[in-house]
Amino acid sequence: MSARTEGTVLVLNSGSSSIKFQLVHPETGESVAHGLVERIGEPEGRVVFHHTTGTEEHVGPIENHRAGLRIVLDWVEGLGRPLREAGIIAVGHRLVHGGEVFHEPTLVDDDVVRTVEELSVLAPLHNPANVIGMEVAREELPDIPHVGVFDTAFFHALPAEAATYAIDRDVARAHGIRRYGFHGTSHQYVSERAARFLGRELSELNQIVLHLGNGASASAIAGGRPVDTSMGLTPLEGLVMGTRCGDIDPGVLLHLNRSAGMDVDTIDGLLNRRSGLKGLSGVNDFRALLRLVAEGSEDAKLAYDVYVHRLRKYLGAYLVELGGVDVVVFTGGVGENNVDVRRDALAGLERLGIVVDDARNVAPERGERRISADTSQVEVLVIPTNEELAIARAAAALV
């Protein structure tokens, strides 16, 4: 193995007020260091840095993304050697929306940064922060190749009937309106890991993957190729999420504009930041939601029921669309850790060949595991996602 392939990849996920990072060996999957910069631009920011010998924490003002990333890079250097000698072969950037332009890992240059910024019209909550992350990282690490890995890439080749919205075709073409899908890096990684776990060829499996976190999405995957997914033009469509409403009658937006006098920005904030579990119950953390349910909150119970109801609707739709399913996979923070959601989402589906084993479902294991009963015709798995590793491997393969 060459020294180049033995190196590490620094994976950056730049959000509007935070930066997640991980230094990972793409070959082995070993994480050398990882952490989070949060509350950037607020009076008191915070950086948590976990590495092989301990944990570091910084609390204090973090003026901007550049200052936060500089703290991260200083700590990475502190692991032993200057960055230029530390074996970093690439920086992998998680980029949310590639539109119809980007559908594979891409070397970042000025034109790529400019185009991602132009695509902010399709992802105003995500792409601007992604642009800042690329700009700052390229300034701080100018001699290392930077690679953009796009959330939308895996779903780029959705069948036309799944990707197309039934609106005026000229309007759709002029404004890039189609189903793009998101969390693609996770859906691809998890579906491949599921096939490996089962010892079967990816090409022979029909899978439904449920990525359930603060953001949530479902996908139908046939033979390793996606045939449908719940998120659409933006990450707002589909399942109920922490603060996002998911599917909603578009007439609601018109009604709020005409009857409540809400403008576009107000409606945008309502649907993206004050809806979903938070809008229904007041909290968006699933653990907090379940505590409220246990305390007898009717609002929290309704929020939970709406969440599961929407999840089951997508399960049913994808079962029909695939013509039968071999594997149902749960991933993401909620999917990996919440036994109630997994149990209730699949309850009563025995006639469809899906039987969850209660003991396996509640077992404390945290790795890749089977939770279906031995009598189940459909495998039900929990596969922890690892988008950082997927991005690292994509970046390393390109450079």
N, C-alpha and C positions, 0 to 999 in steps of 0.2 A: 504494500500500500504506500502510495506516495505521501510526502509530508503535506501536500496540499489537501488530500482527502482526509488526512488525520486531523485537520484543523476544526475550529468551532465556527458556528454561525451565530451572530447576534440578531435575535428576532425582536422587532419593535412593533408594538401595536399602539399607535398614537391616537388618543381620544381628545375630545374637546377640552378637558381639564385634567387629563391623566395620561400616563405612559406606562404600559405593561412591557416588561422586557424579560428575555431569557437568553442565556448563553448556553448553547447546546451542541453536542457532538452529533452531527447528522447520521453518521454510520451506526453508532451504538445506541443513540437515543439518550445518552447520559446528559443530565442537566448540570452544568458546572455552577451556574448561578441564575437566580431569577428574582423578580421583584416588581414593585409598583411605585410609581410616582403619582401622587394624587393631590387634588385641591390646588392645582397650578393657578397662580394669579390671585389666590385668596390670601387673607392675612396670615394664616398658618397652614402651610403645606406640609406634606409628609412623604418621606421616601422610606420604603422597607426593602432591604436587600438581603436575600438568603443565599448563602454559598456553602461550599463543602465543609467549612470549618466553623460556621456560626451564622449569626444574623446581625445586621447593622440597621440602625434606624436614625433618620434625620428628621427633625421637626423644626419648622421655621418657614419664613417666607420663601416661596419659590416663584420668582417674578414671572417667568415665562418658560416655554418648552425648552429653550436653549439652556437655561439655568438648570432645569431638572435633568436634562440629558447629560450635561456636563458633570453633575454629581454622580450619575450612574457610571459614566466612563472613567471618572477618577477612581471609583471603587473597583471597577473591573481591572484597571491597571494595578490597583493595590493588591490583587490576588497574587502578584509576583513579578510580572514583567510589563514593560511598556506595551501599549496596544499593538504597535507595529511589529512587535516580536511575540505577541501572545497567541499567534496561530489563528486569528480571526480571518477566515477566507472570504466571508461575505456578510453583508447586513441584509436580512430579509424583512421586508415591510409588509404587514398585513394591510391591504387596501380594500376598502369596502366595495366601491362601485366602479367597474371598468366599462360600463355601457356596452355598446356593440364594438368598441375599439379593442379592448384587451380581453383575451380569453385564454391566456397561458402566462406562466412566469415571464417577466419582462425586465431586462436591464434598465435601471432608472437613469435617465439623462434629463436635460432641461426640457426637452419636448414632452417626455412622459409626465414630468411634474406639471407642466402647463396644461396638458390634456386632462389629467386627473382633476385639476382645479376647475377646468371648464365643465367637467362632468358633475361638479358640485350641485348643479341645478337638479340632478336626479337623486342626490343624497346630501342635502344641505346640513344634516346633523353629523355626518361622518367624513366626507371627503375633504372639507377644509382642514380638519385636524390631521388627516392623513398627509396632506400636503405639507403642513408645518413640520411634521415628523420627518419627512423626506428631506426637506430643506435643511433642517438643523443637523440631522445625522450626516448628510453629505458635506456640510461645512466642517463638522468636527472630525469626520473620518473620510477625507477626500481621496485617499489612495486605496481604499477598499471598495470592491464592486458592490453596488446596491441593487437588490432585486425586489420588484414588486410582485406580490402574490395576491390575486384578486378573489374576493368572496364570491363574485358572480361567475367566475370562470367555469366551474364544474357544470353549471346549468346553461351555459352558452348554447349548447346544441339540443335544447329541449325540442321535442316535436312541435311543429308549427301550430297544431291544434291546441297544445298546452301553453304555448308562449304568447298566443295572440289574444288580444282583448277585442270584443265585438263593438268597436266604435268606428267612426269614419276612417277608412284606411289611409286617406291622404293626410288627415290630422295626425294619425298615429305615426306614419312614416316621417312626417316633418318634425315631430318632436320626440322621436325615439321611444314611443310608448309601446312597451311589451312587457311580458313577464321575464325578469332577469333572475330572480331567486338569489338567496344569500345563505350564509353559513356553508357555502359550497366546499370549502377546505375541510370542514368537520364532517360533512355528509360523505365525502369521498373517502377520507381516512377511516371513518368508522365502518363503512360498508366493506372496505378491503380487510380491515381487521376482523370483522365478523366472519368473512369467508375463511380466513386463516384459522380462526378459533375453531371453526367447524371442520377444518380439514377438507374443504370442498373448493371447487373452482368458482371464482367470482362469476364467471360467464354463465353458470347454470342456476344462479339464485335470483329469485324475486324477493326484494327486500323493501320494508317500510322502515325508514330511519326517523326517529323522533328526537330532535335536538331541543331539549327543554332547559332553558336557563332564564335569565331576566328577559332576554330575547328568545323567541321560540319559533321553530320551523319544523315542518314535516316534508319528507320526500318519498317518492316512489321510484325505486331503482330496479331495472330489469337487466340482468347480465352485466352489471357494473355501469350501465348507462342510465342517467336520470330520465324519467318520462314525465314527471310532474313534481312540483314543489309548491309549498303554501305561500311563501313570500312572493311579491310581485315586482312592479316597477320600483318600489321602495321596500324597506324592511317593515312596513306598517301592516301589510296584508296578512291574513291567515289566522294563526292561532292567537288565543288570548295571551298576553305577555305581562311582564311586570308593570310597565307604565303605558303600553301600547294596546289599542283596542282590538287589533286584528280585523277580521271581516266586519264590514258595516255597510248598510244601505247607503250608496252615494247621495240619496235624497236627504239623508240626515244633514249633510254638509250644507246643502242648499237651504234647508229649513232653518238651520242655525244662522245662516247669513241673512235670510229674509225676515225671520221672525224675531231673532235675538240680536240682530245687528252685529254679529261677530264678523270680523274681517278675516282674511286668509291666514295671517300670522296667528291670530287668536285661536282659530280652529286647529291650525297645525300644532300649537302648543297643547291644546286640549287632547287631541288624538294621540300624540306622541309621548307626552309627559304626565298627563293627568287622567289617563284612562287605564284600561286593563285592570289588574288586581288592585292597583293603587286607587283608581277611580271608584271601584266598587266597594273596597274595604278600608281604604286609608293607608294600607301598607303594600309594598311591592316585594318585600322579602318573603319567600315562601315559608320559612320557619316561623316568622312573625305571624303570617296568615294562619298557620295551623294552631299556633298558640291562641289566637283569637277565636278560632273555631272551637277549641277545647274549652274556652271560657264561656261559650254560649253565644257568641256574636252572630246574629242572623245575617248581617251584611257580609261577614267573612265566609259564612257557610254558603251564601248565594254566590259569592265570587269564586269559591272552590268548585261549586257545581257547574257554573258557567264555563270555567276553565276545562273541566273534564268533558263536559258536553261537546264543546268545540273540538276537542282532541278526538273524541269518538267519531264525530262526523267525518273528519279527515281520514281516520283509519278505515271507515266503511267505504269512503269514496275510492281510496287507493287499493283496497282489496278488490273492488270491482274493476278498476282501471287496469290492474295487473293481471286480472283473470285468475287470482289465487296468489298466495304469498308463502314463501318458505321460511322467512325470518322477519321478526319484528325486533328492532333494536332501540333501546333507550340510551341516550347520552346527554351530556350537559349537566349542570349543577343539580337541577331538579330531577332530571331523568336518571342520573346515576345514584342519587341519594334518597329520593323520596319513595318509600314503599307504598304509601297510600295512592299516589298518582298512578303508579304502575299497576297496582291491584284494581283500582276503579276504572282505569281506562280500558282494561281488557276483561272486565267482569261480564259474565253471561255470554261469552263468545265460544262456548264449547262446541256448539253445532257448526261453527266455522273452523273447527280444528285447533282453537287456541285455548290452552289450559295452563294457567299459572300455578306453580307449586308454592303454596303459602310459606312453607318453611324456607325454601330457597330465596324467596322474595325478601323475607325479613332478616336473613342471615347478615352478619356484620361485614362480610367481605367487601373490599373496595376495588378489586381488580376486574378483569374481564371474566364474566361468569354467565352461566345459564340459569334462568329462573323459571323456565317452563317445566311442566310435569313430564315424567317419562312417557305418559300416554298422549301427550300433545303432538298433533301432527305438524304444528308450526313451532319452530324454535323461537323462544323469546330470550333475548340476550341483553345484558347490560355491558356496554363497551365504553370505558372512559375515553373521551375525546382528547386529542393532543394536537391542536392546531399549530402550536409552536414547532413541534417536531416535523409536522408535514411541511410547514413553510421553510424550515431549515433544510430539509431534504430537497425541496424544489429549488431553493436558492443554490445549494451546493451543486446540484446536477447541472444547473445552467452555467455556473462559472467554472 
